[in-house]
Amino acid sequence: MTQAQVPPRHSARGPMPEGHWIVVEPSPRWVRTTFGGETVADSRRVMMLRENRILPVYYFPKQDVRTELLEPTGETTHDEHKGDAKRWRIRVGGRVAEDAAMSFTRPIEEFPEIPDHFAFTWSAMDKWMEEDEEVFVHPRDPYKRVDVMPSSRHVRVELAGETIADTRQARLLFETGLPTRYYIPPEDVRMDLLQSTDTSSRCPYKGVASYWSVKVGDHVGKDFVWNYQNPIPECPKIKGLMCFFNERVDAIYVDGELQPKPQTRWSL
């Protein structure tokens, strides 16, 4: 659920092709990542690379990486915007993470910051820490905002001809690059129409979400609703509130006005 604000169409070092941008800059955060019970990288001087339409990536200086745990896969890949990259696997005891790291052997001249740095595949690692807090899914983009505001606007949600939520005490979550999300108190939701599922997801900006399906007659909307029972400390205002996928319900009305249905990767 991420998309960075668009910076100027150039890197810190030079112009990029039309429609593409990359920014590399030092991060002030202490970052660690572990695999198989071992800390593979631990640095207070990581670089963050942000690229349009791609999630942010941390690059660790070689001297802050346990390179003895890395083995070359023998594969080299080419990125037209960043250059040639060597691929690595991680081996710790009997565990192996294939294609878990990369390092640029011949980056283009606009990015002198990334030679002798390693980037790790986030999902291949067991755990990531920024300072003393675990972070999920991807690094937090310092140029992204998540604002939660209480609102007395009239929010009503419909599915299969039934009003399934109706409130004047929603909290509206504004997240850079994403549709407005309406978090609704359970007492204003037809909880009798909701069925909890085993689905869960993680967001670096909000925490771990649980999901519900909506059943109206014979119509079942699987995982149409989520909430955060224990959001991260930066996002406490949505704790325990129910949020419906704008993309999946039939209609969301705000102050009587039908809201446009967004097209996102969560659309059916």
Backbone hydrogen bonds in HBPLUS format (Angstrom, degrees):
<---DONOR---> <-ACCEPTOR-->    atom                        ^
c    i                          cat <-CA-CA->   ^        H-A-AA   ^      H-
h    n   atom  resd res      DA  || num        DHA   H-A  angle D-A-AA Bond
n    s   type  num  typ     dist DA aas  dist angle  dist       angle   num
A0010-HIS N   A0008-PRO O   2.72 MM   2  5.63 140.3  1.88 107.1  94.6     1
A0011-SER N   A0014-GLY O   2.98 MM   3  5.43 163.4  2.01 166.0 160.6     2
A0020-HIS N   A0017-PRO O   3.03 MM   3  5.65 150.1  2.12 147.9 145.2     3
A0052-ASN N   A0021-TRP O   3.25 MM  31  5.87 157.6  2.30 150.3 154.5     4
A0023-VAL N   A0050-ARG O   2.84 MM  27  5.26 159.1  1.88 154.4 160.7     5
A0050-ARG N   A0023-VAL O   2.88 MM  27  5.26 168.5  1.89 157.5 160.5     6
A0025-GLU N   A0048-MET O   3.08 MM  23  5.56 159.4  2.12 147.4 153.3     7
A0048-MET N   A0025-GLU O   2.83 MM  23  5.56 176.7  1.84 162.7 162.3     8
A0027-SER N   A0046-VAL O   2.99 MM  19  5.76 172.3  1.99 154.3 152.6     9
A0131-GLU N   A0030-TRP O   2.68 MM 101  4.97 173.0  1.68 156.9 159.5    10
A0031-VAL N   A0043-SER O   2.87 MM  12  5.53 159.3  1.91 169.4 168.0    11
A0043-SER N   A0031-VAL O   2.93 MM  12  5.53 170.7  1.94 161.8 164.5    12
A0032-ARG N   A0129-MET O   3.02 MM  97  5.20 155.8  2.08 142.8 148.7    13
A0129-MET N   A0032-ARG O   2.90 MM  97  5.20 161.5  1.93 151.9 152.5    14
A0033-THR N   A0041-ALA O   3.03 MM   8  5.52 149.8  2.12 151.6 153.9    15
A0040-VAL N   A0033-THR O   2.91 MM   7  5.96 140.5  2.07 144.4 156.9    16
A0041-ALA N   A0033-THR O   3.41 MM   8  5.52 161.8  2.44 147.0 148.5    17
A0034-THR N   A0127-LYS O   2.97 MM  93  5.32 155.6  2.03 145.9 152.5    18
A0126-ASP N   A0034-THR O   2.87 MM  92  5.67 143.7  2.00 149.2 157.7    19
A0035-PHE N   A0038-GLU O   2.86 MM   3  5.42 155.3  1.92 153.4 159.7    20
A0038-GLU N   A0035-PHE O   3.02 MM   3  5.42 164.3  2.04 116.4 121.4    21
A0066-ARG N   A0040-VAL O   2.75 MM  26  5.14 173.7  1.75 159.7 160.3    22
A0042-ASP N   A0064-ASP O   3.03 MM  22  5.61 161.9  2.07 161.0 166.5    23
A0047-MET N   A0059-TYR O   2.91 MM  12  4.99 166.6  1.93 146.6 150.7    24
A0059-TYR N   A0047-MET O   2.72 MM  12  4.99 156.7  1.77 153.7 157.7    25
A0049-LEU N   A0057-VAL O   2.86 MM   8  5.27 167.5  1.87 157.9 161.6    26
A0057-VAL N   A0049-LEU O   3.05 MM   8  5.27 152.2  2.13 142.8 151.5    27
A0054-ILE N   A0051-GLU O   3.05 MM   3  5.42 154.9  2.12 139.6 137.2    28
A0060-PHE N   A0118-PHE O   2.77 MM  58  5.11 167.3  1.79 149.8 147.2    29
A0118-PHE N   A0060-PHE O   2.79 MM  58  5.11 151.8  1.87 142.1 149.8    30
A0064-ASP N   A0061-PRO O   2.85 MM   3  5.45 159.2  1.89 120.9 127.9    31
A0062-LYS N   A0116-ASP O   2.82 MM  54  5.39 146.5  1.94 162.3 151.3    32
A0065-VAL N   A0062-LYS O   3.11 MM   3  5.30 158.4  2.16 117.6 117.1    33
A0067-THR N   A0065-VAL O   2.85 MM   2  5.46 125.1  2.15 110.7  94.0    34
A0069-LEU N   A0066-ARG O   3.00 MM   3  5.81 164.9  2.03 122.6 127.6    35
A0070-LEU N   A0067-THR O   3.04 MM   3  5.15 162.2  2.07 107.3 112.9    36
A0091-ARG N   A0069-LEU O   2.96 MM  22  5.55 164.0  1.99 159.4 164.7    37
A0071-GLU N   A0089-ARG O   2.88 MM  18  5.24 159.8  1.92 148.0 152.4    38
A0089-ARG N   A0071-GLU O   2.76 MM  18  5.24 164.4  1.78 157.5 161.7    39
A0073-THR N   A0087-ARG O   3.06 MM  14  5.76 171.0  2.07 133.9 135.1    40
A0087-ARG N   A0075-GLU O   3.07 MM  12  5.67 156.0  2.13 173.7 166.6    41
A0077-THR N   A0085-ALA O   2.87 MM   8  5.25 154.1  1.94 150.6 156.2    42
A0085-ALA N   A0077-THR O   2.73 MM   8  5.25 166.5  1.75 160.1 164.2    43
A0079-ASP N   A0083-GLY O   2.75 MM   4  5.00 165.9  1.77 143.3 148.4    44
A0082-LYS N   A0079-ASP O   3.13 MM   3  5.30 136.0  2.33 102.4 114.3    45
A0083-GLY N   A0079-ASP O   2.71 MM   4  5.00 163.3  1.73 145.8 148.7    46
A0108-ILE N   A0082-LYS O   3.20 MM  26  5.64 143.8  2.34 113.4 119.8    47
A0084-ASP N   A0106-ARG O   3.23 MM  22  5.12 156.8  2.29 119.2 119.8    48
A0105-THR N   A0084-ASP O   2.93 MM  21  5.85 132.6  2.16 135.1 149.5    49
A0106-ARG N   A0084-ASP O   3.39 MM  22  5.12 169.5  2.40 136.9 136.1    50
A0086-LYS N   A0103-SER O   2.72 MM  17  5.34 162.1  1.75 164.7 159.8    51
A0103-SER N   A0086-LYS O   3.00 MM  17  5.34 147.8  2.11 144.5 153.9    52
A0088-TRP N   A0101-ALA O   2.85 MM  13  4.93 154.0  1.92 145.0 140.6    53
A0100-ALA N   A0088-TRP O   2.84 MM  12  6.05 122.3  2.18 144.7 162.0    54
A0101-ALA N   A0088-TRP O   3.18 MM  13  4.93 151.3  2.26 139.2 135.9    55
A0090-ILE N   A0097-ALA O   2.97 MM   7  5.10 158.2  2.01 138.6 145.2    56
A0097-ALA N   A0090-ILE O   2.85 MM   7  5.10 158.9  1.90 147.6 154.6    57
A0092-VAL N   A0095-ARG O   2.96 MM   3  5.35 160.4  2.00 151.6 158.0    58
A0095-ARG N   A0092-VAL O   2.96 MM   3  5.35 158.6  2.00 139.4 136.8    59
A0121-THR N   A0100-ALA O   2.81 MM  21  5.03 162.3  1.84 131.1 136.1    60
A0102-MET N   A0119-ALA O   2.86 MM  17  5.41 145.7  1.98 153.9 162.9    61
A0119-ALA N   A0102-MET O   2.96 MM  17  5.41 164.4  1.98 156.6 161.8    62
A0111-PHE N   A0108-ILE O   3.06 MM   3  6.05 172.6  2.06 131.9 134.2    63
A0124-ALA N   A0121-THR O   3.03 MM   3  5.40 141.6  2.18 109.4 120.8    64
A0125-MET N   A0122-TRP O   3.23 MM   3  5.74 153.0  2.30 112.0 119.1    65
A0135-VAL N   A0128-TRP O   3.03 MM   7  5.63 159.5  2.08 135.0 139.8    66
A0130-GLU N   A0133-GLU O   2.96 MM   3  5.51 164.5  1.98 163.5 161.0    67
A0133-GLU N   A0130-GLU O   3.08 MM   3  5.51 164.2  2.11 131.1 136.0    68
A0138-HIS N   A0136-PHE O   2.84 MM   2  5.86 143.7  1.97 106.3  95.6    69
A0144-LYS N   A0141-ASP O   3.15 MM   3  5.47 161.0  2.19 120.4 119.8    70
A0176-THR N   A0145-ARG O   3.07 MM  31  5.57 160.3  2.11 157.8 162.1    71
A0147-ASP N   A0174-PHE O   2.90 MM  27  5.14 164.8  1.92 147.2 150.8    72
A0174-PHE N   A0147-ASP O   2.74 MM  27  5.14 165.6  1.76 160.3 163.5    73
A0149-MET N   A0172-LEU O   2.90 MM  23  5.27 160.2  1.94 144.3 149.7    74
A0172-LEU N   A0149-MET O   2.83 MM  23  5.27 155.2  1.89 158.7 151.4    75
A0151-SER N   A0170-ALA O   2.97 MM  19  5.67 150.8  2.05 172.7 163.4    76
A0255-ASP N   A0154-HIS O   2.65 MM 101  4.69 159.1  1.69 138.8 146.4    77
A0155-VAL N   A0167-THR O   2.89 MM  12  5.38 162.7  1.92 159.7 164.4    78
A0167-THR N   A0155-VAL O   2.89 MM  12  5.38 161.1  1.93 155.3 161.7    79
A0156-ARG N   A0253-TYR O   2.85 MM  97  5.07 155.4  1.91 147.8 153.7    80
A0253-TYR N   A0156-ARG O   2.76 MM  97  5.07 164.3  1.78 153.9 159.0    81
A0157-VAL N   A0165-ALA O   2.88 MM   8  5.06 160.7  1.92 140.8 144.5    82
A0164-ILE N   A0157-VAL O   2.85 MM   7  5.69 153.8  1.92 148.7 157.2    83
A0158-GLU N   A0251-ALA O   2.84 MM  93  5.10 165.6  1.86 152.4 153.7    84
A0250-ASP N   A0158-GLU O   3.07 MM  92  5.67 125.1  2.38 140.0 150.4    85
A0251-ALA N   A0158-GLU O   3.30 MM  93  5.10 155.6  2.37 135.2 131.9    86
A0159-LEU N   A0162-GLU O   2.93 MM   3  5.36 154.1  2.00 148.2 156.3    87
A0162-GLU N   A0159-LEU O   2.93 MM   3  5.36 162.2  1.96 117.5 123.4    88
A0190-ARG N   A0164-ILE O   2.89 MM  26  5.13 173.2  1.89 141.0 142.3    89
A0166-ASP N   A0188-ASP O   3.01 MM  22  5.64 159.1  2.05 159.8 166.5    90
A0171-ARG N   A0183-TYR O   2.85 MM  12  5.10 157.5  1.90 146.2 153.8    91
A0183-TYR N   A0171-ARG O   2.90 MM  12  5.10 168.7  1.91 155.0 154.3    92
A0173-LEU N   A0181-ARG O   2.86 MM   8  5.11 169.6  1.87 153.0 156.7    93
A0181-ARG N   A0173-LEU O   3.10 MM   8  5.11 169.3  2.11 144.4 147.6    94
A0178-LEU N   A0175-GLU O   2.96 MM   3  5.59 160.6  2.00 152.6 149.4    95
A0184-ILE N   A0242-MET O   2.67 MM  58  4.99 168.7  1.68 143.0 145.9    96
A0242-MET N   A0184-ILE O   2.78 MM  58  4.99 169.5  1.79 148.1 144.3    97
A0188-ASP N   A0185-PRO O   2.91 MM   3  5.56 160.4  1.94 122.2 128.7    98
A0189-VAL N   A0186-PRO O   3.03 MM   3  5.04 161.3  2.06 113.0 113.7    99
A0191-MET N   A0189-VAL O   2.73 MM   2  5.42 124.1  2.04 114.2  96.7   100
A0193-LEU N   A0190-ARG O   2.92 MM   3  5.65 163.6  1.95 120.8 126.3   101
A0194-LEU N   A0191-MET O   3.09 MM   3  5.11 160.6  2.13 104.2 110.3   102
A0215-LYS N   A0193-LEU O   2.82 MM  22  5.32 166.4  1.83 158.5 163.2   103
A0195-GLN N   A0213-SER O   2.83 MM  18  5.12 155.7  1.89 144.9 150.8   104
A0213-SER N   A0195-GLN O   2.73 MM  18  5.12 162.8  1.76 151.2 151.8   105
A0197-THR N   A0211-TYR O   3.06 MM  14  5.79 161.7  2.10 147.3 142.9   106
A0201-SER N   A0209-ALA O   3.18 MM   8  5.26 148.3  2.29 131.8 139.5   107
A0209-ALA N   A0201-SER O   2.77 MM   8  5.26 165.6  1.80 154.1 159.3   108
A0203-CYS N   A0207-GLY O   2.79 MM   4  5.08 149.6  1.88 142.7 153.1   109
A0206-LYS N   A0203-CYS O   3.30 MM   3  5.33 145.7  2.43 100.1 109.2   110
A0207-GLY N   A0203-CYS O   2.90 MM   4  5.08 151.0  1.99 133.8 143.3   111
A0232-ILE N   A0206-LYS O   2.93 MM  26  5.52 152.6  2.01 123.8 132.2   112
A0210-SER N   A0227-ASN O   3.00 MM  17  5.63 159.5  2.04 161.5 165.5   113
A0227-ASN N   A0210-SER O   3.01 MM  17  5.63 144.7  2.14 147.1 155.6   114
A0212-TRP N   A0225-VAL O   2.85 MM  13  5.10 151.8  1.93 142.0 144.5   115
A0225-VAL N   A0212-TRP O   3.20 MM  13  5.10 161.3  2.23 155.6 153.0   116
A0214-VAL N   A0221-GLY O   2.93 MM   7  5.01 155.6  1.99 133.0 139.2   117
A0221-GLY N   A0214-VAL O   2.74 MM   7  5.01 165.6  1.76 153.3 157.8   118
A0216-VAL N   A0219-HIS O   2.82 MM   3  5.18 155.5  1.88 156.5 162.2   119
A0219-HIS N   A0216-VAL O   2.94 MM   3  5.18 150.7  2.02 134.4 131.7   120
A0245-PHE N   A0224-PHE O   2.87 MM  21  5.52 158.4  1.91 159.9 163.9   121
A0226-TRP N   A0243-CYS O   2.90 MM  17  5.38 152.4  1.98 146.6 155.5   122
A0243-CYS N   A0226-TRP O   2.88 MM  17  5.38 151.9  1.96 156.7 165.3   123
A0240-GLY N   A0228-TYR O   2.96 MM  12  5.72 160.9  2.00 129.6 135.8   124
A0235-CYS N   A0232-ILE O   2.92 MM   3  5.65 166.6  1.93 128.4 133.0   125
A0239-LYS N   A0236-PRO O   3.24 MM   3  5.62 169.6  2.26 117.9 120.1   126
A0241-LEU N   A0238-ILE O   3.11 MM   3  5.54 171.7  2.11 133.4 134.6   127
A0248-ARG N   A0245-PHE O   3.08 MM   3  5.34 151.6  2.16 107.7 115.6   128
A0249-VAL N   A0245-PHE O   3.23 MM   4  6.37 169.6  2.24 170.1 168.7   129
A0259-GLN N   A0252-ILE O   2.87 MM   7  5.72 165.0  1.89 169.8 171.9   130
A0254-VAL N   A0257-GLU O   2.99 MM   3  5.24 162.1  2.02 140.0 139.6   131
A0257-GLU N   A0254-VAL O   3.04 MM   3  5.24 165.2  2.06 111.6 115.1   132
A0267-SER N   A0264-THR O   3.07 MM   3  5.38 167.0  2.09 113.1 116.0   133
